[in-house]
Amino acid sequence: MKNKTDSQKDLSKKDGMTRREMLKMSAVAGTGIAIGATGLGGILSVVDQVDKVFDKETAQADEGVPFYGKTQAGIITEQQTYCYLASFDLETESKADVIALFKKWTKFADLTASGGALSDADNDMLPPSDTGEADGLGTGNLTVTIGYGASFFMKNGRDRFGVNAKRPKHLVTVPHMAHDSLDAAYSDGDLCMQVCADDQQVAFHGVRNFIRLATGVATVRWLEEGFIRSPEGETPRNLFGFKDGTANVDHASKQGFADVVWAAADEPAWMKNGSYLGYRKIQMLLEVWDRSSLMDQEDTFGRHKHSGAPYGKKKEHDKVNPAKLPTDATYAWRRTRSNRCTAVLILILLV
């Protein structure tokens, strides 16, 4: 597999390619995930309100974000600073093995969201049950969100676990889009897990121990980490230094969430209060970008870097005037190729 430097060199060799065109040829991975309201238990109907399996003496005073609720945490939860997104391939064809894994994950998700740690066995000749790096750090507002890929339901034409009849209506393998250069090694997967927290060490501890608990049943297909911060009430900036999310759909209301986030009423029952996640990995050629002039950078987005205002305007949220934009600005490029889209919930990790 080529590293980023090699990929950058290959892209740079294309005749007549501008910096902006290089940025547009950037999607290298994609995943479509169905996220049920109750995480793992909904689809196989195996997880009840399980007992906590941690030593209560290790639980922290801060309550954090509860794992159990009407919807999964980590979807409309206030955005945390750090995120790990992991995709897993199941190495078993046994439904019983999958159920056992789901039970372990559910218990640990509830545990780690509460700031607890796995209890060690009495035998100190065995490895510790918990890796221990989050001891004493509290919950960090950690959330765990779990979903299913299309291949969980059907793979190679076979209903693997007898649940394809419960497959969400719109769950498909993410299709190839214009200018994609998808790498199969970083796309798709049977299961997907998002672990977020305001403390990176707490988030890492969570995903690390989920991986350990899956030993022998599921293996990591790909793993991405990301971070994002912004002053309170302001649009966050991406690694290009531009505000990222200015044009996001404003759905922070009960009706807005119903319209944009939560699955429709015609979905299978287990998807009620569940959602979909579309993941696109974007390759950012920072070395090229950092050598670009401010004018060239702003022309790429059709916005002023510091204020976020569109060309011809003074404020970030002023209405865009397409006539003021370069013809190959990102805004114009997206609109001409995405005019069939309305509101889409997408998680993008920029690396």
Secondary structure, DSSP 4 states (H G I P E B T S, - for coil): ---HHHHHHHHHTSTT--HHHHHHS-EEEEEEEEE-TTTTHHHHT---SPPP-B-GGG--SS----S-SSS-TTSSSPP-SEEEEEEEEE----HHHHHHHHHHHHHHHHHHHTT--BPPPS-TTSPPSS--TTTTS--TT-EEEEEEEHHHHEETTEESSS-GGG--TT--PPPP-TT----GGGS--SEEEEEEESSHHHHHHHHHHHHHHTTTTEEEEEEEEEE----TTS--B-TTSSB--TT-----SHHHHHHHTSPPTTS-GGGTT-EEEEEEEE---HHHHHTS-HHHHHHHHTB-TTT-PBTT-SSTTSPP-GGGS-TTSHHHHHHHH-TT-----EEEEE-
